[in-house]
Amino acid sequence: MSKEDISLVRPDAEFASRGETVLLVDDHPLILDGVSAMLRRYRYTVHTATDAIQATALWHRHRSELRAVISDFHLGKGRTGISLLREMSVAQPSLVLILTSASVTRDMMTELDRTSLVCCLAKPYHYLQLLKLLRSGLDAGPTRRLDATRRIADPTRPDPPIDRMER
């Protein structure tokens, strides 16, 4: 076993990548570097962007391999993380979408839960919270996420008993 393999033989190794690629978007370099390093430690392939323009370009370039997008709400000048993630969800509904924000409110989280497949994680968060949310979304698979999209479009359809991702 290599040193890298040993580093993942930990209680939280269950949240490690199974070959997935993630796009991480944040305009704060320290957060971008720290979170991307943590995700790489858990063997995710990570592409990073500091704004919506870079994120959109990377999304188009790596669209076929991307499985998840994690974006901060505030991306400096221009678009917000919500508008970026909603655009991606329309074009690629199988993506796991996670919005992070230090200014997230309970109302914002409720609205996102009600109107989209974007999961919301308030900053500061523990790295295991992000890993667990990411892993549960990826493990749910595209069929369950697409079914959730249909339920959002048709709120009269009931939720299957185990179909909801943990939030």
Secondary structure, 3 states (H helix, E strand, C coil): CCHHHHHCCCHHHHHCCCCCEEEEECCCHHHHHHHHHHHHHCCCEEEEECCHHHHHHHHHHHCCCEEEEEEECCCCCCCCHHHHHHHHHHHCCCCEEEEEECCCCHHHHHHHHHHCCEEEEECCCCHHHHHHHHHHHHHHHHHHHHHHHHHHHCCCCCCCCCCCCCC
